[in-house]
Amino acid sequence: MNTVTATQKPKTYRCVVSSDKMMKTRVGTLERLVKHPLLGKYQRKTTKYMFHDETNSTKIGDVVEIVQTRPLSARKRFSLYAVVEKA
């Protein structure tokens, strides 16, 4: 269960907007490097986060910061915190 309680600090992530086709909802892609346990090579892993954008201000390619909130829908658990860089 990934809900935020009163004592926990909400998680924040910096991701790139990969979809803006929905109203007030965006999809952000977070890319990270993970070392393979046996071979030692680094692999790119991506995670998609759906987040709430009340004003529809972000577009594809924007770098944004998102913050964890209460569940807003079945898959949406983050909200837009700040736009770091416009595309």
C-alpha positions as CSV (number, residue, x, y, z in Angstrom):
1,M,0.0,0.0,0.0
2,N,1.6,3.3,-1.1
3,T,-0.6,5.8,0.7
4,V,0.9,8.7,2.5
5,T,0.3,9.0,6.2
6,A,0.7,12.1,8.4
7,T,4.2,11.2,9.5
8,Q,5.6,10.3,6.1
9,K,7.1,12.8,3.7
10,P,5.4,12.5,0.3
11,K,7.6,11.1,-2.5
12,T,8.6,13.4,-5.3
13,Y,9.9,12.4,-8.7
14,R,11.3,14.3,-11.7
15,C,10.1,12.8,-14.9
16,V,9.4,13.6,-18.6
17,V,5.8,13.9,-19.9
18,S,5.2,11.2,-22.4
19,S,1.5,11.5,-23.0
20,D,-0.9,14.4,-22.9
21,K,-4.0,12.9,-24.6
22,M,-6.2,12.9,-21.5
23,M,-8.0,15.8,-19.9
24,K,-6.3,16.9,-16.6
25,T,-4.2,13.7,-16.6
26,R,-0.7,13.3,-17.9
27,V,1.7,10.3,-18.1
28,G,5.3,10.8,-16.9
29,T,8.1,8.5,-17.7
30,L,10.9,8.0,-15.2
31,E,14.1,6.4,-16.6
32,R,16.8,5.0,-14.4
33,L,20.0,2.8,-14.7
34,V,20.0,-0.5,-13.0
35,K,23.1,-2.7,-12.7
36,H,22.6,-6.3,-13.9
37,P,23.4,-8.6,-10.9
38,L,25.4,-11.2,-12.9
39,L,26.8,-9.4,-15.9
40,G,27.5,-6.0,-14.3
41,K,26.2,-4.1,-17.3
42,Y,23.8,-1.2,-16.7
43,Q,20.3,-1.4,-18.2
44,R,17.7,1.3,-18.7
45,K,14.5,0.7,-16.8
46,T,11.4,2.9,-17.3
47,T,8.5,3.5,-15.0
48,K,5.3,5.3,-16.0
49,Y,3.4,7.5,-13.5
50,M,0.0,9.0,-14.2
51,F,-0.4,12.4,-12.5
52,H,-3.0,15.1,-12.2
53,D,-2.5,18.3,-14.1
54,E,-5.5,20.6,-13.2
55,T,-4.7,23.3,-15.8
56,N,-3.6,21.1,-18.7
57,S,-0.4,23.2,-18.8
58,T,2.2,20.5,-19.6
59,K,2.9,19.1,-23.0
60,I,4.9,16.1,-24.3
61,G,8.7,16.5,-23.6
62,D,8.3,18.8,-20.6
63,V,10.4,17.9,-17.5
64,V,8.1,18.1,-14.4
65,E,8.2,17.3,-10.7
66,I,5.4,15.2,-9.4
67,V,4.4,14.6,-5.8
68,Q,2.5,11.7,-4.2
69,T,-1.0,12.3,-3.1
70,R,-4.1,10.4,-2.1
71,P,-5.5,8.1,-4.8
72,L,-7.3,10.2,-7.4
73,S,-8.4,7.4,-9.6
74,A,-7.7,3.7,-10.2
75,R,-4.1,4.4,-11.5
76,K,-3.5,8.1,-10.6
77,R,-1.6,8.6,-7.3
78,F,0.5,11.7,-8.2
79,S,-0.1,15.4,-8.8
80,L,1.9,18.0,-10.6
81,Y,4.2,19.9,-8.3
82,A,6.2,22.1,-10.7
83,V,7.3,22.4,-14.3
84,V,11.1,22.3,-14.3
85,E,11.7,22.7,-18.1
86,K,9.4,23.3,-21.0
87,A,10.0,21.3,-24.2
